[in-house]
């Protein structure tokens, strides 16, 4: 639910800027994939 709220707030801000004729770049879309750590690889802290 919180994620939907932030998306709606961002969209509202974009629409308000467009209404004021400000340049608004296209929204970025990012795909993130997480994997379980492989013990053979080690950790980032070492």
N, C-alpha and C positions, 0 to 999 in steps of 0.2 A: 504494500500500500504506500509506503514511504517513497519507493522508487517511482510510482505513478505520479505522486505529488510533485516530485522534483522535475519529472518530464513535463508535466503540465505547466509548472512555473517557468521553465526554460522556454517552452513554446509561447507562452504569454509574453515573455520578454522579447522574443524574436518578433512576434507580431506587432508589438508596440513600437519597436525600433523601425520596422518596415513602414509602419503608418507614419512615422516622423521622417520618412525618406532617408534613413541612415542606411549605409551599405551593410548588409548582413550576409556573411558567408554561409555556405551550405553547412548543415550540421554534419559532424564527423561520426562515422560508424566504425566501431572497433569490436573485433571478435577476440575473445580471450578464452584460452583453453588452459585448464589447470590439470596437472598430473600428480599422482602420488609420488613422493620422493623415492628415488632408487638408492638403496644403501650402498651400492657399488660406486655411485658417482661421488658421494660425499656431500657435505653441506656447504652453503655459501659462507658460513662464518669461519671456516677453517682456512 
